[in-house]
Amino acid sequence: MMDLLLLRSFVTVVDTGNFTRAGERLHLTQSTVSQQVLRLEQSLGCRLLDRGPRHVVPTEEGERLLGYAQRLLRLAEEASEALSPVQGDSALRLGVPEDLGGEALMPLLSRFSTERPRLRLEVESGLSHHLLRLYRAGELDLLLVKQWGADSDCHARWPEPLRWLDSAANPVTRKPGAEALPLVVFPVGALYRQEMIRAVEAQGRRWRVSYSSSSLASLSAAVRAGLGVSLLPVGSVQSGHRVLTEAEGFAPVGGLELVLYARSELDSTGRALRDRLMESCSRRAASHAPGG
């Protein structure tokens, strides 16, 4: 059986990159932390850390152990809190973009809440600029948001590919004699709208707003019905859509990111949800990558 105390010292050294800083975080001396990592290496029969003069990094074996160690420590902390007689009801506030607030995250959030019946999980779904204001105002503990470049205090970030979409059955781009390109857009100030208009104007095209809504589902339906063209996340592409190509005059738009923000003072429950969101978003990004 692995000693959780030794695993915690190992993980902290990896996180800080330094035995001295790890000791400060754990309220132990540098030599004690070094001895604990050495005991862990001896018990496993392999070297876990490359000890440089200024920085410590995990070896290949250390990298393999790291994920297991983090999960074991997280589970131990969750079990301790769940069985504590003084454990009280707690609240955790999460903000998510609309296209992730539906089926994409519901199974994860449902399982998380079921595992913690005393947790009051509060989820707000909406437009990214509104959610980011709530987080900055201290009204959210965790936030998934879409941004053109993440802020410096983000916890993690993933590319968010976009696609130009038209209707498959009734494409507006193939209608003869159209004077201005009809656009299906979010309201003024929303994330994709400004970039969509900028890209269309850069090509010298005339345009008009044919449909506007704050609902991603409504925009998706409007495109399918042939009301106009829109720029939407690749995960929103449906069978009734036709993806427009650069050869048709719709150049790719890059630079958008899905960004995770998390309060530094999160308790173990908050950190557990943060880590599950990271795992889910990483899988989602891999599936959206070319060849994914």
C-alpha positions as a Markdown table, in Angstrom:
| # | Residue | x | y | z |
|---|---|---|---|---|
| 1 | Met | 0.0 | 0.0 | 0.0 |
| 2 | Met | 1.3 | 3.5 | -0.9 |
| 3 | Asp | 1.6 | 5.9 | 2.0 |
| 4 | Leu | -0.6 | 9.0 | 1.3 |
| 5 | Leu | 1.8 | 11.2 | 3.2 |
| 6 | Leu | 4.7 | 10.2 | 0.9 |
| 7 | Leu | 2.5 | 10.7 | -2.1 |
| 8 | Arg | 1.4 | 14.2 | -1.0 |
| 9 | Ser | 5.1 | 15.2 | -0.6 |
| 10 | Phe | 5.9 | 13.8 | -4.1 |
| 11 | Val | 2.9 | 15.6 | -5.7 |
| 12 | Thr | 3.8 | 18.9 | -4.0 |
| 13 | Val | 7.4 | 18.8 | -5.1 |
| 14 | Val | 6.2 | 18.3 | -8.7 |
| 15 | Asp | 3.7 | 21.1 | -8.4 |
| 16 | Thr | 6.3 | 23.6 | -7.0 |
| 17 | Gly | 9.3 | 22.3 | -8.8 |
| 18 | Asn | 11.4 | 22.7 | -5.7 |
| 19 | Phe | 11.9 | 20.8 | -2.4 |
| 20 | Thr | 12.1 | 24.1 | -0.4 |
| 21 | Arg | 8.9 | 25.5 | -1.7 |
| 22 | Ala | 7.2 | 22.1 | -1.3 |
| 23 | Gly | 8.3 | 22.1 | 2.4 |
| 24 | Glu | 6.9 | 25.6 | 2.8 |
| 25 | Arg | 3.5 | 24.6 | 1.4 |
| 26 | Leu | 3.4 | 21.4 | 3.5 |
| 27 | His | 4.8 | 23.1 | 6.7 |
| 28 | Leu | 7.8 | 20.7 | 6.7 |
| 29 | Thr | 11.5 | 21.2 | 6.4 |
| 30 | Gln | 13.2 | 20.7 | 3.0 |
| 31 | Ser | 15.1 | 17.7 | 4.3 |
| 32 | Thr | 11.9 | 16.0 | 5.6 |
| 33 | Val | 10.2 | 16.4 | 2.2 |
| 34 | Ser | 13.4 | 15.0 | 0.5 |
| 35 | Gln | 13.5 | 12.0 | 2.8 |
| 36 | Gln | 9.8 | 11.3 | 2.2 |
| 37 | Val | 10.2 | 11.3 | -1.5 |
| 38 | Leu | 13.3 | 9.1 | -1.2 |
| 39 | Arg | 11.3 | 6.6 | 0.9 |
| 40 | Leu | 8.6 | 6.6 | -1.8 |
| 41 | Glu | 11.2 | 5.9 | -4.5 |
| 42 | Gln | 12.7 | 3.1 | -2.4 |
| 43 | Ser | 9.3 | 1.5 | -1.8 |
| 44 | Leu | 8.5 | 1.6 | -5.5 |
| 45 | Gly | 12.0 | 0.6 | -6.7 |
| 46 | Cys | 12.5 | 3.4 | -9.2 |
| 47 | Arg | 13.6 | 7.1 | -9.4 |
| 48 | Leu | 10.7 | 9.5 | -9.5 |
| 49 | Leu | 12.4 | 12.8 | -9.7 |
| 50 | Asp | 15.3 | 14.4 | -11.6 |
| 51 | Arg | 16.9 | 16.7 | -9.1 |
| 52 | Gly | 18.5 | 19.7 | -10.8 |
| 53 | Pro | 20.3 | 22.5 | -9.1 |
| 54 | Arg | 17.4 | 24.9 | -9.5 |
| 55 | His | 14.4 | 22.8 | -10.6 |
| 56 | Val | 13.0 | 19.4 | -9.9 |
| 57 | Val | 11.1 | 17.5 | -12.7 |
| 58 | Pro | 9.5 | 14.1 | -12.7 |
| 59 | Thr | 11.1 | 11.2 | -14.5 |
| 60 | Glu | 9.2 | 9.0 | -16.9 |
| 61 | Glu | 8.2 | 6.8 | -14.0 |
| 62 | Gly | 7.3 | 9.9 | -11.9 |
| 63 | Glu | 5.0 | 11.2 | -14.7 |
| 64 | Arg | 3.2 | 7.9 | -14.7 |
| 65 | Leu | 2.7 | 7.9 | -11.0 |
| 66 | Leu | 1.6 | 11.6 | -10.8 |
| 67 | Gly | -1.9 | 11.0 | -12.1 |
| 68 | Tyr | -2.5 | 8.1 | -9.8 |
| 69 | Ala | -1.1 | 10.0 | -6.8 |
| 70 | Gln | -3.3 | 13.0 | -7.5 |
| 71 | Arg | -6.5 | 10.8 | -7.7 |
| 72 | Leu | -5.6 | 8.8 | -4.6 |
| 73 | Leu | -5.1 | 12.0 | -2.6 |
| 74 | Arg | -8.3 | 13.5 | -3.9 |
| 75 | Leu | -10.3 | 10.4 | -3.1 |
| 76 | Ala | -8.9 | 10.3 | 0.4 |
| 77 | Glu | -9.8 | 13.9 | 1.0 |
| 78 | Glu | -13.3 | 13.4 | -0.4 |
| 79 | Ala | -13.8 | 10.3 | 1.8 |
| 80 | Ser | -12.6 | 12.1 | 4.9 |
| 81 | Glu | -15.0 | 15.0 | 4.3 |
| 82 | Ala | -17.9 | 12.8 | 3.4 |
| 83 | Leu | -17.6 | 10.8 | 6.6 |
| 84 | Ser | -16.9 | 13.8 | 8.9 |
| 85 | Pro | -19.6 | 14.2 | 11.5 |
| 86 | Val | -19.2 | 18.0 | 11.3 |
| 87 | Gln | -19.7 | 18.0 | 7.5 |
| 88 | Gly | -22.3 | 20.6 | 6.7 |
| 89 | Asp | -24.2 | 21.5 | 3.6 |
| 90 | Ser | -22.1 | 23.5 | 1.1 |
| 91 | Ala | -22.7 | 25.4 | -2.1 |
| 92 | Leu | -20.7 | 25.4 | -5.3 |
| 93 | Arg | -21.4 | 27.9 | -8.0 |
| 94 | Leu | -20.5 | 27.0 | -11.6 |
| 95 | Gly | -20.9 | 29.0 | -14.8 |
| 96 | Val | -20.9 | 27.3 | -18.3 |
| 97 | Pro | -21.5 | 28.4 | -21.9 |
| 98 | Glu | -24.9 | 27.5 | -23.3 |
| 99 | Asp | -23.5 | 24.9 | -25.7 |
| 100 | Leu | -21.9 | 23.0 | -22.8 |
| 101 | Gly | -24.8 | 23.5 | -20.4 |
| 102 | Gly | -27.0 | 21.0 | -22.1 |
| 103 | Glu | -26.3 | 17.3 | -22.8 |
| 104 | Ala | -22.5 | 17.8 | -22.9 |
| 105 | Leu | -22.1 | 18.4 | -19.1 |
| 106 | Met | -25.3 | 17.1 | -17.7 |
| 107 | Pro | -24.2 | 13.5 | -17.1 |
| 108 | Leu | -21.0 | 14.7 | -15.3 |
| 109 | Leu | -22.9 | 17.2 | -13.1 |
| 110 | Ser | -25.6 | 14.7 | -12.3 |
| 111 | Arg | -23.1 | 12.1 | -11.2 |
| 112 | Phe | -21.1 | 14.7 | -9.2 |
| 113 | Ser | -24.2 | 15.8 | -7.3 |
| 114 | Thr | -25.4 | 12.2 | -6.7 |
| 115 | Glu | -22.1 | 11.4 | -5.1 |
| 116 | Arg | -22.4 | 14.4 | -2.8 |
| 117 | Pro | -26.0 | 14.6 | -1.6 |
| 118 | Arg | -25.3 | 17.4 | 0.8 |
| 119 | Leu | -23.8 | 19.6 | -1.9 |
| 120 | Arg | -25.9 | 22.4 | -3.3 |
| 121 | Leu | -24.6 | 22.7 | -6.8 |
| 122 | Glu | -25.7 | 25.9 | -8.6 |
| 123 | Val | -25.2 | 26.1 | -12.3 |
| 124 | Glu | -25.7 | 29.2 | -14.5 |
| 125 | Ser | -25.6 | 28.8 | -18.2 |
| 126 | Gly | -25.5 | 31.8 | -20.6 |
| 127 | Leu | -23.4 | 34.0 | -22.8 |
| 128 | Ser | -19.7 | 34.1 | -22.1 |
| 129 | His | -19.3 | 37.9 | -21.5 |
| 130 | His | -22.1 | 37.8 | -18.9 |
| 131 | Leu | -20.7 | 34.7 | -17.1 |
| 132 | Leu | -17.2 | 36.3 | -17.0 |
| 133 | Arg | -18.6 | 39.4 | -15.3 |
| 134 | Leu | -20.3 | 37.2 | -12.7 |
| 135 | Tyr | -17.0 | 35.4 | -12.0 |
| 136 | Arg | -15.1 | 38.7 | -11.7 |
| 137 | Ala | -17.7 | 39.9 | -9.3 |
| 138 | Gly | -17.2 | 36.9 | -7.1 |
| 139 | Glu | -20.5 | 35.3 | -7.8 |
| 140 | Leu | -19.1 | 32.1 | -9.3 |
| 141 | Asp | -16.6 | 29.6 | -7.9 |
| 142 | Leu | -15.8 | 27.9 | -11.2 |
| 143 | Leu | -16.3 | 29.1 | -14.7 |
| 144 | Leu | -16.1 | 27.6 | -18.2 |
| 145 | Val | -16.1 | 30.4 | -20.7 |
| 146 | Lys | -15.3 | 31.1 | -24.4 |
| 147 | Gln | -12.7 | 33.8 | -25.0 |
| 148 | Trp | -10.5 | 35.2 | -27.8 |
| 149 | Gly | -7.4 | 34.6 | -25.6 |
| 150 | Ala | -7.6 | 33.6 | -22.0 |
| 151 | Asp | -6.9 | 35.9 | -19.1 |
| 152 | Ser | -3.7 | 35.4 | -17.1 |
| 153 | Asp | -5.4 | 33.8 | -14.1 |
| 154 | Cys | -7.0 | 31.0 | -16.0 |
| 155 | His | -6.6 | 27.4 | -14.7 |
| 156 | Ala | -6.7 | 25.6 | -18.1 |
| 157 | Arg | -7.5 | 26.3 | -21.7 |
| 158 | Trp | -8.3 | 24.4 | -24.9 |
| 159 | Pro | -8.7 | 25.5 | -28.6 |
| 160 | Glu | -12.3 | 26.0 | -29.6 |
| 161 | Pro | -12.6 | 25.5 | -33.4 |
| 162 | Leu | -15.4 | 27.3 | -35.3 |
| 163 | Arg | -17.1 | 26.6 | -38.5 |
| 164 | Trp | -19.1 | 28.7 | -41.0 |
| 165 | Leu | -22.5 | 27.0 | -41.4 |
| 166 | Asp | -25.2 | 27.2 | -44.0 |
| 167 | Ser | -28.4 | 25.2 | -44.5 |
| 168 | Ala | -27.9 | 21.8 | -46.2 |
| 169 | Ala | -31.5 | 21.8 | -47.6 |
| 170 | Asn | -31.9 | 25.5 | -48.4 |
| 171 | Pro | -28.5 | 27.2 | -48.6 |
| 172 | Val | -28.6 | 31.0 | -48.8 |
| 173 | Thr | -25.1 | 31.0 | -50.3 |
| 174 | Arg | -26.4 | 29.3 | -53.4 |
| 175 | Lys | -29.4 | 31.6 | -54.0 |
| 176 | Pro | -28.9 | 33.7 | -57.1 |
| 177 | Gly | -29.1 | 37.5 | -57.0 |
| 178 | Ala | -28.6 | 37.9 | -53.3 |
| 179 | Glu | -27.5 | 41.5 | -52.6 |
| 180 | Ala | -26.3 | 41.0 | -49.0 |
| 181 | Leu | -25.3 | 38.0 | -47.1 |
| 182 | Pro | -27.9 | 37.2 | -44.4 |
| 183 | Leu | -26.3 | 36.5 | -41.0 |
| 184 | Val | -27.6 | 34.5 | -38.1 |
| 185 | Val | -26.1 | 36.1 | -35.0 |
| 186 | Phe | -26.0 | 36.5 | -31.3 |
| 187 | Pro | -27.0 | 39.8 | -29.8 |
| 188 | Val | -24.7 | 42.9 | -29.9 |
| 189 | Gly | -21.7 | 42.4 | -27.6 |
| 190 | Ala | -21.8 | 38.6 | -27.8 |
| 191 | Leu | -18.7 | 36.5 | -28.5 |
| 192 | Tyr | -19.0 | 35.4 | -32.2 |
| 193 | Arg | -21.0 | 38.3 | -33.6 |
| 194 | Gln | -18.2 | 40.8 | -33.9 |
| 195 | Glu | -15.7 | 38.4 | -35.3 |
| 196 | Met | -18.2 | 37.1 | -37.8 |
| 197 | Ile | -19.0 | 40.6 | -39.1 |
| 198 | Arg | -15.3 | 41.5 | -39.2 |
| 199 | Ala | -14.5 | 38.5 | -41.3 |
| 200 | Val | -17.3 | 39.1 | -43.8 |
| 201 | Glu | -16.3 | 42.8 | -44.1 |
| 202 | Ala | -12.7 | 41.9 | -44.6 |
| 203 | Gln | -13.7 | 40.0 | -47.8 |
| 204 | Gly | -15.6 | 43.1 | -49.1 |
| 205 | Arg | -19.0 | 41.4 | -48.7 |
| 206 | Arg | -22.2 | 43.2 | -47.9 |
| 207 | Trp | -24.2 | 41.7 | -45.1 |
| 208 | Arg | -27.4 | 42.1 | -43.1 |
| 209 | Val | -28.7 | 40.5 | -39.9 |
| 210 | Ser | -31.5 | 38.1 | -40.7 |
| 211 | Tyr | -31.9 | 36.5 | -37.3 |
| 212 | Ser | -30.6 | 37.3 | -33.8 |
| 213 | Ser | -31.0 | 35.4 | -30.6 |
| 214 | Ser | -29.1 | 34.7 | -27.4 |
| 215 | Ser | -30.0 | 31.0 | -27.7 |
| 216 | Leu | -27.5 | 28.7 | -29.5 |
| 217 | Ala | -30.3 | 26.2 | -30.2 |
| 218 | Ser | -32.3 | 28.9 | -31.9 |
| 219 | Leu | -29.4 | 30.1 | -34.0 |
| 220 | Ser | -28.6 | 26.5 | -35.0 |
| 221 | Ala | -32.3 | 26.0 | -36.0 |
| 222 | Ala | -32.3 | 29.2 | -38.0 |
| 223 | Val | -29.3 | 28.2 | -40.0 |
| 224 | Arg | -30.9 | 24.7 | -40.7 |
| 225 | Ala | -34.0 | 26.5 | -41.9 |
| 226 | Gly | -32.1 | 28.6 | -44.4 |
| 227 | Leu | -32.4 | 32.0 | -42.7 |
| 228 | Gly | -28.7 | 32.8 | -43.0 |
| 229 | Val | -25.1 | 31.9 | -42.4 |
| 230 | Ser | -23.5 | 31.7 | -39.0 |
| 231 | Leu | -20.2 | 31.1 | -37.3 |
| 232 | Leu | -20.6 | 28.5 | -34.6 |
| 233 | Pro | -18.5 | 26.0 | -32.6 |
| 234 | Val | -17.7 | 22.8 | -34.4 |
| 235 | Gly | -19.6 | 20.9 | -31.7 |
| 236 | Ser | -22.8 | 22.6 | -32.9 |
| 237 | Val | -22.6 | 21.2 | -36.4 |
| 238 | Gln | -25.7 | 19.1 | -37.1 |
| 239 | Ser | -26.9 | 17.0 | -40.0 |
| 240 | Gly | -29.1 | 19.8 | -41.3 |
| 241 | His | -26.0 | 22.1 | -41.7 |
| 242 | Arg | -23.5 | 22.5 | -44.5 |
| 243 | Val | -20.0 | 23.5 | -43.5 |
| 244 | Leu | -18.8 | 26.3 | -45.8 |
| 245 | Thr | -15.2 | 26.2 | -47.0 |
| 246 | Glu | -12.4 | 28.7 | -47.7 |
| 247 | Ala | -12.9 | 27.9 | -51.5 |
| 248 | Glu | -16.4 | 29.3 | -51.1 |
| 249 | Gly | -15.1 | 32.5 | -49.6 |
| 250 | Phe | -15.4 | 31.6 | -45.9 |
| 251 | Ala | -11.9 | 31.6 | -44.5 |
| 252 | Pro | -11.3 | 29.7 | -41.2 |
| 253 | Val | -11.6 | 31.8 | -38.0 |
| 254 | Gly | -9.1 | 30.7 | -35.3 |
| 255 | Gly | -8.0 | 31.9 | -31.9 |
| 256 | Leu | -11.1 | 31.1 | -29.8 |
| 257 | Glu | -10.5 | 29.2 | -26.6 |
| 258 | Leu | -12.6 | 27.3 | -24.0 |
| 259 | Val | -11.2 | 28.5 | -20.7 |
| 260 | Leu | -11.5 | 27.2 | -17.2 |
| 261 | Tyr | -11.3 | 29.6 | -14.2 |
| 262 | Ala | -11.2 | 28.3 | -10.6 |
| 263 | Arg | -10.9 | 30.1 | -7.3 |
| 264 | Ser | -7.7 | 29.4 | -5.5 |
| 265 | Glu | -9.5 | 28.8 | -2.2 |
| 266 | Leu | -11.7 | 26.0 | -3.5 |
| 267 | Asp | -12.2 | 23.2 | -1.0 |
| 268 | Ser | -11.7 | 19.5 | -1.9 |
| 269 | Thr | -15.2 | 19.3 | -3.4 |
| 270 | Gly | -14.6 | 22.3 | -5.6 |
| 271 | Arg | -11.2 | 21.0 | -6.7 |
| 272 | Ala | -12.8 | 17.6 | -7.5 |
| 273 | Leu | -15.3 | 19.3 | -9.8 |
| 274 | Arg | -12.6 | 21.4 | -11.3 |
| 275 | Asp | -10.5 | 18.3 | -12.1 |
| 276 | Arg | -13.5 | 16.5 | -13.6 |
| 277 | Leu | -14.3 | 19.5 | -15.8 |
| 278 | Met | -10.7 | 19.5 | -17.0 |
| 279 | Glu | -10.8 | 15.8 | -17.9 |
| 280 | Ser | -14.1 | 16.3 | -19.8 |
| 281 | Cys | -12.9 | 19.4 | -21.7 |
| 282 | Ser | -9.6 | 17.6 | -22.6 |
| 283 | Arg | -11.6 | 14.7 | -24.1 |
| 284 | Arg | -13.9 | 17.2 | -25.9 |
| 285 | Ala | -10.9 | 19.1 | -27.3 |
| 286 | Ala | -9.3 | 15.8 | -28.5 |
| 287 | Ser | -12.5 | 14.8 | -30.3 |
| 288 | His | -12.7 | 18.2 | -32.0 |
| 289 | Ala | -9.1 | 18.1 | -33.1 |
| 290 | Pro | -8.3 | 17.3 | -36.8 |
| 291 | Gly | -8.5 | 13.5 | -37.1 |
| 292 | Gly | -10.1 | 13.3 | -33.6 |
